[in-house]
Amino acid sequence: MITVLHLAGSGGWAGGETYLLLLARNLDRKRFRLIVASPEPGALVENLRAEGIETYVLDMDPLGSPVPLLRLRNFLREKRADIVQSHGARGNVYARITGRLARTPVVISTVHNSLYDYPVGRLRKSFYLALDRVTAPLAHCILCVAESHRQELIGRYRLPPEKVVTIPNGVDLGRFRAAESGEQVRKELGIPDDAPVIGVVGRVTHQKGHCYLLRALPMLACDHPALCCLVVGDGELREELAGLAARLGVLDRCLFLGVRRDIPAVLSALDVLVVPSLSEGMPYVVLEGMAMAKPVVASSVNGIPEVVEDRVTGRLVPRQDSVALAEAIGELLADPKSAAVMGRAARRRVEESFSSEQWIARLEALYNDLAGRGRTSIEVMARKNCPVARP
């Protein structure tokens, strides 16, 4: 049995944490022992323990101190993992250093989003980038969830192409089904059956670009006076966004729902899913919306164009462009038949390339290769043109 230890980026809930929960539910427990270490308590720890996963809280503070490095090194030695896979900027740097100190056979760094797009100050970002660049050679493999990230790392870090692989995220097609009705959610929220409904789902942070959707609403309201916009998720900008909606005169069209656990039901209530992000990796919400056969209007950033094909499975628009966002959403709302065709094509696209079964098969193949053949297995995969390295 191969022991795989994951070092989570946080204990909260975002794409990296969704990745770990899907892993817990899909990884073959007969062949792999899964251990997760979180830097803090939170929803991730609770959900993983509910799945029966061996989960620990391992304090990674203070940043820049040798104390968390020593703590993590000792933890890796104790657990005797065959593979350590890390997530997030801090987790990747720490795992590379301590994995080598603890003599862990395989160290995998996971890139969920571009470090160049991290929403931190200039000096702090420069510090993160310097640490990431210096420690990257210590990883045996760098796993990217989007090909755009792989190309960026190869180009900017001058990493050997055979050392960086892409395994795109996958979605549970059994949970996100196109046949699900949104009638119950609309009734709960008091939305008329014939009212057009759009929505954004995710953390309420600057990166997710909510403000650009809100600024598009006055333009959309001219042609769609009954329009309703659902804002699903929570974060530090929630009150600020509510204030912006009030100043724009669209607060009465917005429903700030906070965190919801019934995301498939919420998505089913939408006519159009909007993803106005400034940066992304391979966002689960895009895959989930497409699996629900919903047309997606999204910013053309990072890994999103690898999933959404403009005017085929949805619409792509420039980031930070409220006018383009309003035009794309308006086109879909004005032509429900075309929107439905795009939605069905979106479902087929996910079925063909982005199911959780395909994702876990690629990931397990990578684990087996790395654990069985050590560092040279990445070069072997490259010579054989393995589909894990080129999905």
C-alpha positions, -999 to +999 in steps of 0.1 A: +000+000+000+012+035-009+009+061+018+001+096+004+003+125+028-013+158+017-003+191+031-034+214+027-030+251+019-057+261+045-084+247+067-111+268+050-131+260+019-119+267-017-107+249-048-078+232-031-100+219-003-126+207-027-098+188-044-089+170-012-125+161-004-130+146-038-097+127-034-110+113-001-141+101-017-125+086-048-090+073-040-088+036-040-084+028-002-072-007-010-041+006-027-036+040-011-035+052+025-045+088+026-033+112+053-041+150+054-024+177+074-041+211+076-024+242+089-056+252+108-089+237+120-120+244+099-145+230+074-118+209+056-108+190+087-144+184+097-154+171+063-123+149+059-128+133+093-164+127+085-152+107+055-130+086+078-097+102+066-067+104+090-065+142+094-043+163+116-040+200+124-004+210+120+005+247+129+025+263+101+030+296+118+050+319+121+058+324+084+095+325+078+104+308+111+123+275+112+098+262+139+071+251+114+097+235+092+111+214+120+075+205+131+066+194+095+099+175+091+092+155+123+057+149+112+068+135+078+093+112+095+067+099+119+041+091+092+067+076+069+048+087+037+058+074+003+045+106-013+039+140+001+017+162-020+014+199-010-011+227-019-007+265-019+023+287-020+034+282+016+026+245+016+046+239-016+077+257-003+076+240+031+069+205+017+098+207-007+123+216+020+110+193+047+103+165+023+140+164+014+151+168+051+128+139+061+139+118+031+104+114+018+108+094-014+085+116-036+075+152-032+047+166-054+039+203-055+003+212-067-004+245-084-040+254-082-035+291-093-008+313-107+014+327-079+019+357-102-019+364-097-019+361-059-038+390-043-010+402-020+012+432-019+041+437-043+069+430-018+052+400-004+045+386-038+081+390-048+091+372-016+067+343-024+079+341-060+116+341-050+110+312-025+089+293-050+115+296-077+144+287-055+127+256-040+109+243-071+139+221-081+135+202-048+101+188-059+102+156-078+071+166-097+050+198-100+014+190-108-007+217-124-045+217-126-044+237-158-020+235-188-017+273-187+000+270-154+023+243-167+034+265-196+039+295-173+062+275-149+083+260-177+087+295-193+093+316-163+111+292-140+130+274-168+119+240-153+125+209-174+092+202-192+092+165-182+091+175-145+059+195-148+026+176-155-010+187-160-039+168-145-071+189-148-097+188-121-127+166-124-163+168-113-187+142-097-212+137-125-234+117-102-238+147-079-241+173-106-268+161-129-283+181-157-318+167-150-321+183-116-348+209-113-343+244-098-380+248-089-375+242-052-347+268-048-367+294-068-397+288-046-376+290-014-361+324-026-394+337-038-383+340-074-411+337-101-408+308-124-405+331-155-379+354-140-344+352-156-318+342-129-281+345-131-256+338-104-220+337-092-208+310-068-175+312-048-156+331-022-164+367-020-129+381-026-113+405-050-100+377-072-135+364-080-145+397-097-180+401-082-179+439-087-178+435-124-209+414-125-227+440-102-217+468-126-232+448-155-266+445-138-279+480-146-272+473-183-290+439-182-320+453-163-329+475-192-339+444-213-347+421-184-367+440-157-374+409-137-337+398-136-325+383-103-288+378-094-278+352-068-245+358-050-235+325-033-206+324-009-190+345+018-159+365+023-143+398+034-160+418+006-196+408+012-206+441+030-187+462+005-204+444-024-238+450-009-230+487-006-219+488-043-252+471-053-271+497-034-252+526-050-258+511-085-295+507-077-295+470-081-296+458-045-332+447-049-322+424-078-294+407-057-298+379-032-267+375-011-271+339+001-239+333+019-225+298+020-248+270+007-243+233+009-268+225-018-248+238-047-263+215-073-298+227-064-287+263-065-270+258-099-302+242-112-321+274-105-298+295-128-303+304-164-267+315-167-237+308-144-213+338-143-176+335-134-161+370-136-128+361-120-096+380-124-076+348-122-084+311-118-068+277-121-093+250-132-123+262-112-146+236-099-176+259-102-172+261-140-170+223-142-200+219-119-221+244-139-213+228-171-221+194-157-255+208-148-259+218-185-258+255-177-242+279-202-213+297-185-202+332-190-166+335-177-135+356-178-110+343-204-082+337-178-058+309-170-074+275-173-109+286-181-105+286-219-092+250-216-127+241-205-151+267-219-152+271-257-166+305-267-201+302-283-200+264-281-202+256-243-206+292-231-191+326-235-157+340-228-151+376-221-121+398-211-116+401-174-126+433-156-149+442-185-185+448-172-198+458-207-186+426-223-200+407-194-234+423-198-235+417-235-226+380-232-251+374-205-278+394-223-273+373-255-279+341-236-309+354-218-324+367-250-320+334-268-329+305-244-328+280-272-292+288-281-284+289-244-298+254-239-278+241-269-246+255-252-256+239-219-260+205-235-226+209-252-211+219-219-224+187-202-209+166-230-176+184-227-173+175-190-184+139-196-157+135-222-128+151-204-134+163-169-152+136-148-139+127-114-133+091-126-109+104-153-092+127-128-087+101-101-074+075-127-048+100-139-038+109-104-035+073-092-014+065-123+009+093-114+012+081-078+020+045-089+046+057-114+063+080-089+062+056-060+073+027-081+101+042-100+111+073-080+122+105-095+131+091-130+095+081-136+086+116-148+112+113-176+099+078-184+063+091-187+075+119-210+094+095-233+063+073-235+041+104-241+019+092-212-016+108-211-011+117-174+015+143-185-005+154-215-042+149-207 
